[in-house]
């Protein structure tokens, strides 16, 4: 008759330390910090494995010697300054400056600061200056199919205030790309073909 092997619920402190490549002193330091739950069996203290694994998944300082990556749960809900920089296409130093401005909810884990993804998403929706790398690519495509108001003023040989006036009359379709308002090329050329007051100056860009 086959009997299933019972799964262990706890491990000894030396086992936990060995798993992390730690000596006795640092192992008991983690115990004293109450990072995970322990129980006493007889005269021996033991670490609850589920609690230990939960702690391990939510920190990035300590690493198992078997190579199991730490912080998997942490990375699902937070970003490091380096990850924030990669997300926005910024240098890590610039990302640190952005964090220092108090824009995000910061979690300090063993001396390493991370921001919550939830606070990043809320901040991102309230501003247009910074764009994710993914959104920058979308912006590039939209930029190629649209015109800025100074570009349009140059094409028609008029002051940009004239363009602002035409835009206020809803003669064109406009799109907001980041912090810029632009005119779609299709709507501009439809309008251009419907009127004869304004003329394109020489060397203006070709239609697309």
Secondary structure, DSSP 8 states (H G I E B T S, - for coil): ---------EEEHHHHHHHHT--HHHHHHHHHTTSS-EEEETTEEEEEHHHHHHHHHT-SS---TT---S-HHHHHHEEEHHHHHHHHT--HHHHHHHHHTT-S-EEEETTEEEEEHHHHHHHHHT-SS---HHHHHHHHHHHHTEE-HHHHHHHHTS-HHHHHHHHHTT-S-EEEETTEEEEEHHHHHHHHHT-SS----TT-----
